[in-house]
Amino acid sequence: MPEPDLDAAAGLPAGGPEDGEAAPRRPRGRPRSEKARQAILAAAGDLMLSGGLPAATMDAIAARAGVSKATVYKWWPSRGAVALDGFLDRVGGTLAIPAGLSAAEALTWQLDALIQIFRDTTAGPLMRALVAVAQSDPDIADALRDQWLAPRRAVALETLRSGVRRGEIRDGLDFEAIMDELFSPVYYRLLLGHAPLSDDLAATMVAYLMPGIAAPGR
């Protein structure tokens, strides 16, 4: 996402002040453009939490944030992108895995954090709605892949690669398939509701997975 042009927001010409001229003094505090961006995120998050995706229209987000739709489009290319960013701003949680964990422990920690977000917060129902809408809305589908799935898979991928470097996991494995095997049961249970997102699900899935990917002798 491009950074806002703070010079333009402050009224400076594109090339900066002329030689010998003092630059106009900017007001203290966060630049107005950053305040507007934060207001848009808050508005999108509030609308997503209160009414789901149908409530988070561009008109509604702009009106709640007190900005124009053009201002929203300055940072986000589509309703799906800003709605998902607002959602993540409220319920996204952290991706940082505690230091000093083994590969199995780190994967368990990440999977359990995802389960808790889906089970214990409004993120679960909202994710079901987002996935449903994504089937017919390419913008929502792209935003889910780029802003939700990709960062989480990147964390899991680094855990797997670190496990290889430490001799815990075999080299030459299909890490994409491994991540699908690890995380798919969570989304399967979330979307279909045939079984609960239980406290022991993360540990169980990792315990089933590790014998197939562990380095010899581990």
trRosetta pair geometry for C-beta under 8 A, 3 or more apart (Angstrom, degrees):
i j d omega theta_ij theta_ji phi_ij phi_ji
1 75 6.1 34 -174 -173 116 84
1 76 7.5 -19 -127 -84 119 60
2 75 7.4 -141 61 -126 76 60
3 6 8.0 -36 146 -24 103 93
4 9 6.3 32 150 -36 117 136
4 31 7.5 -167 95 98 133 136
4 33 4.3 176 160 138 155 136
4 34 6.6 -153 36 -66 143 66
4 37 6.6 -132 -41 -44 134 135
4 74 7.1 45 -112 141 92 122
4 75 7.1 -39 -70 -80 92 105
5 8 4.0 34 113 19 119 115
5 9 6.4 153 93 -18 65 85
5 33 7.7 -178 61 -101 51 177
6 9 5.3 -53 -144 39 37 114
6 10 6.1 30 157 -16 69 107
6 31 5.2 -105 -135 -97 101 170
6 33 6.5 -145 -104 41 60 133
6 34 8.0 3 -98 -33 102 102
7 10 5.9 -62 -148 41 29 104
7 12 4.1 -73 -173 64 86 123
7 13 8.0 -42 156 74 115 26
7 14 7.3 109 111 -126 131 33
7 16 6.9 -75 -141 -88 143 64
8 11 7.8 56 -178 -64 31 18
8 12 7.0 -87 -72 57 27 75
8 14 7.3 15 -78 -92 94 68
9 31 5.6 81 105 170 142 122
9 32 5.9 -169 173 61 116 93
9 33 4.0 -90 -106 -29 153 123
10 24 6.7 174 154 82 105 115
10 26 5.2 -54 -127 -103 133 103
10 31 6.9 -77 -61 -135 94 114
11 24 6.5 -18 80 55 110 158
12 16 6.2 -4 168 -122 126 40
12 17 6.7 -75 -145 -50 105 74
12 23 6.9 -6 -106 -151 124 98
12 24 6.8 -155 -78 32 84 108
13 16 6.9 -55 75 33 81 11
13 17 7.4 123 36 -84 98 35
16 23 7.3 -48 -171 -100 85 113
17 21 4.5 -133 171 87 112 109
17 22 7.1 -72 172 107 166 16
17 23 4.6 -141 -17 -89 141 70
17 24 7.6 165 -78 -7 123 70
18 21 4.6 68 62 4 81 125
26 31 7.1 -42 -173 -99 132 87
27 32 7.8 62 47 -43 127 93
30 34 4.7 -105 170 84 110 124
30 35 5.3 134 98 -56 116 87
30 38 7.8 22 130 -1 160 138
31 34 4.8 90 63 7 84 102
31 35 7.2 -150 97 -5 44 86
32 35 5.6 -56 -151 36 36 113
32 36 6.4 38 152 -21 68 103
33 36 5.6 -51 -150 34 34 113
33 37 6.5 36 151 -21 65 102
34 37 5.5 -48 -147 33 36 113
34 38 6.4 35 154 -16 66 103
35 38 5.8 -55 -149 39 32 109
35 39 6.3 35 151 -21 65 106
36 39 5.5 -54 -148 36 32 114
36 40 6.4 35 153 -21 65 103
36 65 7.1 82 -164 158 66 118
36 67 5.2 94 -158 -86 109 141
36 71 5.8 -81 164 175 138 134
37 40 5.7 -53 -152 33 32 112
37 41 6.6 32 151 -18 64 104
37 75 5.8 91 -120 -43 106 163
38 41 5.6 -50 -148 36 35 113
38 42 6.3 35 153 -18 66 105
39 42 5.7 -54 -146 38 31 111
39 43 6.2 33 154 -20 65 107
39 65 4.2 120 131 -155 97 91
39 66 6.4 -55 160 42 148 94
39 67 6.7 132 91 -22 125 116
40 43 5.7 -54 -146 37 30 111
40 44 6.3 28 156 -17 65 106
40 61 6.3 51 -155 163 78 107
40 62 7.7 -2 -116 -95 96 50
40 65 4.5 17 -85 -111 53 163
40 67 6.4 -45 -71 34 100 141
40 71 7.3 -158 -66 121 133 100
40 72 5.6 160 -136 -109 137 82
40 75 7.3 148 76 50 155 133
40 76 7.9 -163 145 0 140 125
40 82 6.6 -66 157 -159 112 123
40 86 7.7 -110 137 -77 64 110
41 44 5.9 -57 -147 38 28 109
41 45 6.2 27 155 -17 64 109
41 82 7.9 -128 -94 -165 53 81
41 85 6.1 -83 -119 128 91 102
41 86 5.3 175 -162 -100 52 71
41 89 4.7 102 174 -47 114 170
42 45 5.7 -57 -147 39 29 112
42 46 6.2 30 156 -20 65 106
42 65 7.2 131 63 -103 86 90
42 86 7.3 -130 -23 -137 3 100
42 89 7.4 -102 -76 118 45 144
43 46 5.8 -54 -146 35 29 110
43 47 6.3 24 158 -15 64 108
43 60 7.9 -180 162 131 110 70
43 61 5.0 123 116 -155 117 63
43 62 7.9 150 117 -45 159 11
43 64 3.7 147 -144 97 115 113
43 65 4.0 -98 -15 -56 148 87
43 86 7.0 -77 79 -119 50 141
44 47 6.0 -58 -146 40 29 108
44 48 6.2 30 156 -20 65 109
44 56 5.6 63 -150 -148 72 119
44 61 5.0 18 -78 -125 78 121
44 82 5.2 -144 -94 147 152 86
44 83 5.4 -151 -166 -110 112 40
44 85 6.5 44 94 76 153 81
44 86 2.5 -155 103 -45 101 152
44 87 7.3 -77 135 -26 99 61
44 89 7.7 89 77 30 103 128
45 48 5.7 -56 -145 36 29 111
45 49 6.2 22 159 -14 65 109
45 86 3.8 -145 -49 174 61 87
45 87 6.3 168 -113 -72 69 27
45 89 5.1 -95 -68 74 134 107
45 90 3.9 140 -160 -37 124 120
46 49 6.0 -62 -148 40 27 106
46 50 6.0 10 162 -7 66 116
46 64 6.7 -153 69 167 128 150
46 86 7.6 -74 14 178 52 127
47 50 6.0 -63 -136 45 27 101
47 51 5.9 -40 -174 43 66 103
47 55 4.6 -158 -178 119 92 103
47 56 4.3 137 110 -88 122 75
47 60 5.8 117 -119 126 150 123
47 61 6.3 -101 10 -83 151 74
47 64 6.5 -167 -50 1 113 162
47 83 7.7 -80 87 -125 112 89
47 86 7.2 23 46 127 89 156
48 51 7.6 -86 -122 60 11 61
48 52 6.5 24 -158 -135 51 20
48 53 6.8 23 -124 -74 81 48
48 55 7.3 -171 -80 71 27 103
48 56 5.1 14 -68 -56 74 138
48 83 5.9 132 -77 -169 115 84
48 86 5.5 156 -5 103 129 111
48 87 4.7 -111 148 -80 168 87
48 90 7.2 -177 71 28 119 141
48 126 6.0 55 166 -136 102 136
49 87 8.0 155 -52 -115 75 68
49 90 6.1 -102 -52 139 125 167
49 91 7.8 141 -87 -32 106 120
49 122 5.5 78 -136 105 85 161
49 126 7.5 -46 -95 -69 49 138
50 55 6.3 -96 86 106 86 168
51 54 6.3 -94 146 75 101 82
51 55 2.7 82 89 -33 130 148
51 56 7.3 172 78 -32 97 69
52 55 6.0 105 58 12 52 99
52 56 7.5 -112 121 -4 33 99
52 125 7.6 -84 -95 132 111 102
52 126 6.3 -168 -122 -114 76 76
52 129 5.0 -80 -160 160 121 174
53 56 5.7 -65 -144 37 39 108
53 83 6.1 71 -127 168 77 152
53 126 7.6 129 -38 -154 85 80
53 129 5.4 -173 2 137 112 119
53 130 6.3 143 -59 -86 133 65
53 133 5.5 -99 103 -19 165 161
53 140 7.5 24 -143 -114 145 138
54 57 7.8 -8 171 -46 42 91
55 60 6.2 -121 168 122 63 167
56 60 6.6 -132 -136 78 24 122
56 61 6.1 44 -165 -60 70 107
56 79 6.9 141 122 -179 87 99
56 82 7.7 -167 166 100 113 89
56 83 4.1 110 126 -116 143 111
56 86 6.9 -172 -137 58 137 143
57 60 4.5 89 54 10 84 103
57 61 6.8 -152 88 -6 41 87
57 79 6.4 -34 -145 -133 41 138
58 61 5.8 -55 -143 38 29 110
58 62 6.1 27 160 -16 65 110
58 69 5.3 57 154 -133 113 110
58 72 6.0 172 -153 89 90 155
58 73 7.9 23 -146 -55 131 91
58 79 5.2 -99 -50 -89 88 99
58 82 7.6 90 -104 50 74 141
59 62 6.1 -61 -148 39 25 108
59 63 6.2 22 158 -17 64 111
59 69 6.9 -30 -88 -77 51 120
60 63 5.8 -55 -143 39 29 110
60 64 6.1 25 160 -16 65 109
61 64 6.1 -59 -145 39 26 106
61 65 6.1 13 160 -8 64 115
61 72 6.0 92 105 -111 119 146
61 79 7.8 171 0 -134 138 81
61 82 6.2 89 -179 125 170 134
61 83 7.5 -119 -69 -78 139 73
61 86 7.6 -138 -125 -44 121 153
62 65 6.0 -66 -143 45 26 103
62 67 5.5 -102 -152 79 75 71
62 68 6.1 -9 -163 170 129 16
62 69 4.7 -69 -62 -74 158 60
62 71 7.1 127 -128 56 100 98
62 72 5.3 -95 -79 -27 94 129
63 66 7.6 31 179 -70 29 36
65 72 7.5 129 48 -77 148 101
67 71 4.0 -90 165 70 122 146
67 72 6.5 140 98 -45 120 78
68 71 4.9 109 59 -2 75 98
68 72 7.6 -133 103 -1 49 82
69 72 5.4 -48 -155 32 44 114
69 73 6.3 39 150 -15 71 105
70 73 5.7 -57 -147 41 34 109
70 74 6.8 55 147 -42 62 92
71 74 5.4 -33 -158 3 37 121
72 75 7.1 -81 -174 43 36 87
72 76 6.1 -41 164 46 76 107
72 82 6.0 -7 -174 -88 106 165
73 76 6.6 -87 -118 70 33 64
73 77 7.2 54 -151 -121 75 29
75 82 7.6 97 91 -94 95 103
76 81 4.3 179 -163 97 101 114
76 82 3.8 133 99 -60 175 94
76 85 6.7 -130 -95 10 130 140
77 81 5.6 71 47 7 73 153
77 139 7.7 -149 103 -139 94 112
78 81 4.8 101 57 2 79 100
78 82 7.4 -161 90 2 44 84
78 139 3.9 -126 147 -158 161 139
78 143 7.2 -131 73 -50 116 124
79 82 6.3 -65 -148 44 32 100
79 83 5.8 29 159 -19 69 114
79 139 6.8 80 54 115 71 146
80 83 5.9 -59 -139 40 26 110
80 84 6.1 20 164 -15 64 111
80 137 6.3 163 -73 139 133 123
80 139 3.8 159 18 125 135 95
80 140 3.9 -141 -127 -78 131 56
80 141 8.0 -25 -172 14 160 42
80 142 7.2 99 105 56 141 84
80 143 4.4 -171 137 1 102 141
81 84 6.2 -61 -148 39 24 105
81 85 6.3 24 155 -18 62 109
81 139 6.8 -84 -28 176 81 100
81 142 8.0 -30 -73 94 92 100
81 143 4.8 -159 -91 -101 55 124
81 147 7.3 135 -141 -31 69 146
82 85 5.5 -52 -144 38 34 113
82 86 6.3 36 155 -19 65 104
83 86 5.8 -55 -151 36 30 111
83 87 6.4 34 150 -20 63 107
83 140 7.8 -26 66 -108 126 92
83 143 7.8 82 62 125 84 165
84 87 5.3 -51 -148 36 36 117
84 88 6.2 35 154 -18 67 104
84 130 7.0 92 -97 -135 97 140
84 140 7.4 144 -48 -141 120 67
84 143 4.4 161 13 149 152 126
84 144 6.7 -145 -116 -73 147 56
84 147 5.3 119 126 79 129 144
84 148 6.8 -101 -172 -39 124 107
85 88 5.7 -54 -144 39 31 109
85 89 6.2 39 153 -27 64 105
85 147 6.7 -91 -75 -161 69 154
86 89 5.5 -50 -146 30 31 117
86 90 6.8 20 157 -10 62 106
87 90 6.2 -70 -158 39 28 102
87 91 6.3 -42 173 39 67 102
87 92 7.5 104 120 -58 65 86
87 123 7.6 114 176 -118 100 79
87 126 6.0 179 -140 151 126 145
87 130 7.6 -7 -72 -66 178 141
88 91 7.1 -89 -126 61 23 63
88 92 3.7 43 -167 -68 70 125
88 147 6.4 -117 -36 154 152 112
88 148 7.0 -150 -83 -87 118 82
89 92 6.7 36 -43 -4 15 117
91 117 6.5 124 164 -163 95 104
91 121 5.3 164 -144 137 119 140
91 122 6.3 -125 -80 67 152 82
91 123 4.1 -174 144 -67 140 105
91 126 7.4 127 47 45 153 144
93 113 6.3 166 152 169 148 109
93 117 5.2 -97 -22 -87 143 130
94 113 7.7 -81 68 -168 73 147
95 151 6.0 -90 -90 148 159 110
95 152 6.6 -136 -121 -96 113 62
95 155 5.1 -148 178 -63 107 148
97 101 6.5 -91 156 35 110 136
97 106 5.0 54 173 -149 149 96
97 109 5.6 117 -141 92 96 133
97 110 6.0 -43 -88 -62 117 97
97 155 6.6 139 -23 -179 113 117
97 159 6.9 47 17 -82 169 117
98 101 5.9 91 83 -29 87 116
98 109 6.7 -123 24 -156 96 166
101 105 3.8 -134 -170 98 103 117
101 106 4.3 140 101 -61 126 80
101 109 6.4 -64 -132 -8 172 139
102 105 4.6 92 50 10 77 104
102 106 6.8 -144 90 -7 37 88
102 163 7.6 65 172 -109 69 96
102 166 8.0 -146 -140 103 70 152
102 168 6.2 159 -169 -120 96 157
103 106 5.8 -56 -144 37 28 110
103 107 6.3 26 158 -16 64 107
103 159 5.7 128 -141 165 75 87
103 160 6.7 82 -153 -105 123 37
103 162 6.5 175 -88 87 95 89
103 163 3.1 32 -79 -88 149 122
103 166 7.3 -175 -35 54 107 126
103 168 4.7 169 10 103 125 143
103 169 5.7 -86 109 -35 176 116
104 107 6.0 -56 -147 38 28 108
104 108 6.3 29 154 -18 63 109
104 168 7.5 -132 -18 171 87 133
104 206 5.5 122 -161 165 80 123
104 210 5.3 8 -101 -91 117 140
105 108 5.6 -56 -148 38 31 113
105 109 6.2 34 153 -23 66 105
106 109 5.6 -51 -146 33 32 113
106 110 6.4 28 156 -15 65 105
106 159 4.5 -165 111 -135 132 126
106 162 7.9 28 34 70 165 132
107 110 5.9 -54 -146 38 31 108
107 111 6.1 27 158 -15 66 110
107 156 6.7 68 -116 -136 84 91
107 159 5.8 155 -64 133 78 149
107 160 7.9 62 -75 -65 119 76
107 182 6.5 -86 -172 -151 120 147
107 206 5.2 145 101 -112 113 121
107 209 7.7 -99 132 77 154 144
108 111 5.9 -59 -143 41 27 108
108 112 6.0 25 160 -18 65 111
108 202 5.0 109 -157 143 67 107
108 203 5.5 40 -140 -90 124 60
108 206 4.6 -76 -73 -3 87 160
109 112 6.0 -60 -145 39 25 108
109 113 6.4 28 156 -22 62 107
109 202 7.9 121 -49 161 10 146
110 113 5.8 -54 -149 32 30 112
110 114 6.7 29 153 -17 63 104
110 152 7.4 143 -179 -163 118 90
110 155 6.3 170 -121 117 142 123
110 156 6.1 -171 110 -82 162 87
110 159 7.1 -124 -10 -32 144 157
111 114 5.8 -54 -154 34 33 112
111 115 6.5 35 150 -20 65 105
111 182 6.5 -113 -85 165 128 101
111 183 6.9 -147 -113 -96 93 70
111 186 6.8 -160 -161 -52 87 137
111 201 7.7 -128 144 110 114 86
111 202 3.9 154 101 -131 108 100
111 205 6.3 -138 176 66 163 131
111 206 6.7 -170 23 -47 148 107
112 115 5.5 -50 -147 35 36 115
112 116 6.4 36 155 -20 66 104
112 201 8.0 150 -100 70 69 79
112 202 3.8 -85 -64 -4 78 166
112 203 7.6 30 -68 -36 118 74
113 116 5.9 -54 -149 35 31 110
113 117 6.6 32 153 -20 64 104
114 117 5.8 -54 -150 34 32 111
114 118 6.4 22 157 -11 66 109
114 152 7.2 75 -86 -151 125 143
114 183 7.2 -9 91 -135 170 100
114 186 5.8 35 116 178 121 164
115 118 6.1 -64 -150 42 29 105
115 119 5.8 11 162 -8 68 119
115 186 5.9 -117 -82 -128 80 117
115 197 4.8 177 -158 175 94 113
115 201 5.9 154 -109 66 152 122
115 202 5.9 -125 -4 -49 139 106
116 119 6.0 -63 -131 47 26 101
116 120 5.2 -18 -175 17 68 124
116 121 7.8 55 140 -6 66 98
117 120 7.1 -59 -105 50 11 85
117 121 5.6 -38 -161 33 53 122
117 123 4.8 -20 159 62 90 152
117 124 7.6 160 124 -52 59 76
118 121 7.6 -30 -68 49 7 82
118 123 5.8 -89 -94 99 44 101
118 124 4.1 93 -175 -92 61 88
118 127 6.4 -53 -117 31 96 146
118 186 6.9 140 20 173 157 104
118 190 5.2 -69 -177 -104 142 127
118 197 5.9 171 91 -89 112 173
119 124 6.1 87 -73 -67 21 141
119 196 7.8 62 -122 180 125 84
119 197 4.3 -143 -71 81 119 129
121 124 6.9 140 73 -8 58 86
122 125 6.1 -53 -165 44 63 102
122 126 5.8 57 143 -18 82 114
123 126 5.7 -68 -144 48 31 111
123 127 5.8 35 160 -26 71 108
124 127 6.0 -57 -147 32 23 107
124 128 6.8 23 155 -17 60 103
124 190 6.1 -142 -149 -145 88 106
124 197 7.9 -138 -112 6 131 151
125 128 5.6 -53 -152 33 35 113
125 129 6.5 32 153 -17 66 105
126 129 5.6 -55 -151 37 35 111
126 130 6.2 36 152 -21 68 106
127 130 5.5 -51 -142 37 34 112
127 131 6.2 35 158 -19 66 104
127 190 6.5 -17 94 159 125 142
128 131 6.0 -56 -148 36 28 109
128 132 6.5 29 153 -20 62 107
128 190 6.5 -149 -71 150 92 93
128 191 6.0 155 -119 -112 87 61
129 132 5.7 -56 -150 35 32 113
129 133 6.4 24 157 -13 67 107
130 133 6.0 -58 -145 41 30 105
130 134 6.1 39 153 -31 64 108
130 140 6.2 -161 -164 -177 77 117
130 144 6.0 145 148 -86 118 122
131 134 5.5 -50 -146 27 30 120
131 135 7.5 45 154 -33 57 90
131 144 7.1 112 -89 -131 62 163
131 187 7.8 141 -93 -163 157 111
131 191 6.3 -73 89 -103 155 119
132 135 6.4 -46 -173 7 35 112
133 136 6.8 -80 -170 50 46 84
133 137 5.1 -6 154 18 86 128
133 140 5.1 -13 110 97 103 174
134 137 6.0 -77 -114 60 30 85
134 140 4.4 -129 -92 111 70 105
134 141 4.0 119 -168 -79 96 71
134 144 5.5 -30 -97 3 147 144
135 141 7.6 114 -65 -75 20 116
137 140 4.1 51 98 15 116 112
137 141 6.5 164 90 -15 61 85
138 141 5.4 -56 -144 39 36 115
138 142 6.1 37 158 -20 70 104
139 142 5.9 -54 -147 36 28 109
139 143 6.3 26 154 -18 63 109
140 143 5.7 -56 -145 39 31 111
140 144 6.3 33 156 -21 65 105
141 144 5.9 -54 -149 34 28 110
141 145 6.5 23 156 -14 63 107
142 145 5.9 -60 -150 39 31 108
142 146 5.9 13 161 -7 69 116
143 146 6.1 -63 -134 47 27 101
143 147 5.3 -15 -179 17 68 122
143 148 7.7 57 135 -5 66 97
144 147 7.0 -62 -110 52 14 84
144 148 5.1 -33 -159 34 56 123
144 149 6.3 49 146 -12 72 104
145 148 7.4 -11 -51 52 7 81
145 149 5.1 -37 -138 44 42 124
145 150 6.2 60 154 -35 60 99
146 149 7.8 32 -7 50 14 84
146 150 5.5 -8 -144 6 31 136
147 150 7.3 31 -27 37 13 103
147 151 7.3 -2 -173 -5 32 114
148 151 7.3 -86 -171 34 13 98
148 152 7.0 -8 159 -2 54 118
149 152 6.1 -78 -155 45 31 105
149 153 5.8 22 161 -16 73 114
150 153 5.9 -59 -140 41 28 107
150 154 6.2 34 159 -26 64 105
151 154 5.6 -52 -149 31 32 115
151 155 6.8 33 153 -19 63 100
152 155 5.8 -48 -153 31 36 111
152 156 6.6 31 151 -12 65 105
152 183 7.7 107 130 -111 124 155
153 156 5.6 -54 -146 42 38 110
153 157 6.0 44 153 -26 68 105
153 179 5.5 72 -137 175 92 157
153 183 8.0 -94 -88 0 82 156
154 157 5.6 -50 -144 34 30 115
154 158 6.6 30 156 -18 62 103
155 158 6.0 -55 -153 35 30 109
155 159 6.7 34 148 -20 63 104
156 159 5.5 -51 -152 33 36 116
156 160 6.5 35 152 -18 67 103
156 179 5.2 116 111 -116 140 111
156 182 7.0 178 -158 77 144 148
156 183 7.5 -97 -62 -43 166 123
157 160 5.7 -54 -151 36 33 110
157 161 6.3 29 153 -14 67 107
157 175 5.7 83 -127 151 83 138
157 179 6.9 -33 -67 -62 76 139
158 161 5.6 -53 -142 41 34 110
158 162 6.1 38 156 -21 66 105
159 162 5.8 -55 -147 36 28 111
159 163 6.5 32 151 -22 61 105
160 163 5.5 -53 -152 32 32 115
160 164 6.8 35 149 -20 64 99
160 169 6.1 -95 -162 97 68 172
160 173 7.8 -110 179 74 126 123
160 175 5.1 149 104 -131 158 116
160 178 6.5 117 -110 93 148 145
160 179 7.7 -96 -29 -60 143 93
160 213 7.9 -57 -139 164 104 145
161 164 5.5 -46 -153 30 38 113
161 165 6.6 37 150 -17 66 102
161 175 7.6 -6 -54 -99 80 155
162 165 5.6 -52 -149 37 37 111
162 166 6.3 23 155 -9 68 109
163 166 5.9 -62 -142 45 30 102
163 168 4.1 -84 -163 73 85 110
163 169 3.6 57 122 -2 115 118
164 167 7.8 41 179 -68 29 22
164 168 7.6 -84 -60 55 21 69
164 169 4.9 -62 -68 77 61 96
164 170 7.3 -24 -113 104 88 17
164 171 5.1 92 -153 -86 121 76
164 215 8.0 131 -126 -64 51 115
167 215 5.4 -89 176 43 61 170
167 218 7.5 170 137 -70 78 121
168 214 6.8 -64 168 -139 61 74
168 215 6.0 173 151 6 11 112
168 218 5.8 113 -148 -128 53 154
169 173 7.2 -79 162 12 105 141
169 213 5.3 -7 -145 144 96 98
169 214 6.4 -76 -107 -118 50 33
169 215 5.9 37 73 -37 3 87
170 173 5.8 100 88 -42 94 112
170 213 6.1 -137 29 -174 95 54
170 214 7.0 62 -22 108 89 20
170 215 5.2 152 -67 -94 60 58
170 216 7.5 72 -87 -21 102 70
173 178 6.2 45 140 -40 124 132
173 213 5.8 37 -110 -135 167 99
174 177 4.1 34 113 19 117 116
174 178 6.5 155 94 -19 64 85
175 178 5.2 -52 -145 36 39 116
175 179 6.3 39 157 -20 69 101
176 179 6.0 -54 -150 35 30 107
176 180 6.6 32 150 -19 62 105
177 180 5.5 -52 -150 35 35 114
177 181 6.3 37 152 -20 66 105
178 181 5.7 -54 -150 36 32 112
178 182 6.3 28 153 -20 65 109
178 209 7.1 98 -159 -166 89 122
178 213 6.2 60 -120 -85 134 149
179 182 5.6 -55 -144 37 33 111
179 183 6.0 1 169 5 70 113
180 183 6.8 -72 -134 49 21 87
180 184 5.4 31 174 -39 64 118
181 184 6.5 -39 -121 19 15 114
181 209 6.3 139 117 -111 119 112
182 205 6.1 112 -148 147 61 123
182 206 7.3 39 -135 -85 105 67
182 209 5.9 16 -90 -84 88 160
183 186 5.6 -52 -168 30 59 115
183 187 6.7 44 145 -10 83 104
184 187 6.0 -63 -151 44 39 103
184 188 5.8 45 153 -27 73 110
185 188 5.2 -53 -139 37 33 119
185 189 6.2 29 162 -15 67 104
185 201 7.1 -158 119 -177 123 115
185 205 6.0 -161 43 -99 141 132
186 189 6.2 -59 -151 39 25 103
186 190 6.2 26 151 -20 63 111
186 197 6.7 55 -143 -121 76 109
186 201 7.2 125 -89 132 80 137
187 190 5.3 -53 -141 38 35 115
187 191 5.9 23 164 -13 70 111
188 191 6.4 -61 -141 40 21 100
188 192 6.1 -19 174 19 60 116
188 194 7.9 -40 146 34 88 109
189 192 6.8 -71 -125 55 21 84
189 193 7.0 77 180 -92 55 23
189 194 6.8 -106 -122 50 63 72
189 195 5.2 -70 -121 71 110 81
189 196 7.0 28 -178 128 130 10
189 197 5.5 149 112 -70 133 75
189 201 7.7 -85 11 -133 163 157
190 193 7.7 -4 172 -64 16 63
190 197 6.7 34 -73 -61 77 126
195 198 7.8 -54 153 -19 94 105
197 201 6.1 -84 -162 11 52 155
198 201 4.8 125 59 -37 77 97
200 203 5.5 -62 -162 49 65 109
200 204 5.4 69 140 -30 87 108
201 204 5.7 -61 -146 38 29 112
201 205 6.2 26 161 -19 67 107
202 205 6.1 -58 -148 35 27 107
202 206 6.4 18 159 -11 64 109
203 206 6.0 -60 -146 42 29 106
203 207 6.1 32 155 -23 65 110
204 207 5.7 -57 -146 36 28 112
204 208 6.5 24 156 -15 63 106
205 208 5.9 -57 -151 38 30 108
205 209 6.2 27 153 -20 65 113
206 209 5.5 -58 -142 39 33 113
206 210 6.0 39 164 -34 69 105
207 210 6.4 -43 -136 20 24 111
208 211 7.7 -65 -175 24 29 100
209 212 6.3 -81 -172 41 43 105
209 213 6.4 -7 157 10 82 118
210 213 6.3 -82 -142 51 34 89
210 214 5.3 48 167 -51 78 106
211 214 6.0 -36 -124 10 26 117
214 218 4.1 -138 176 78 113 119
215 218 4.8 82 61 -15 76 125
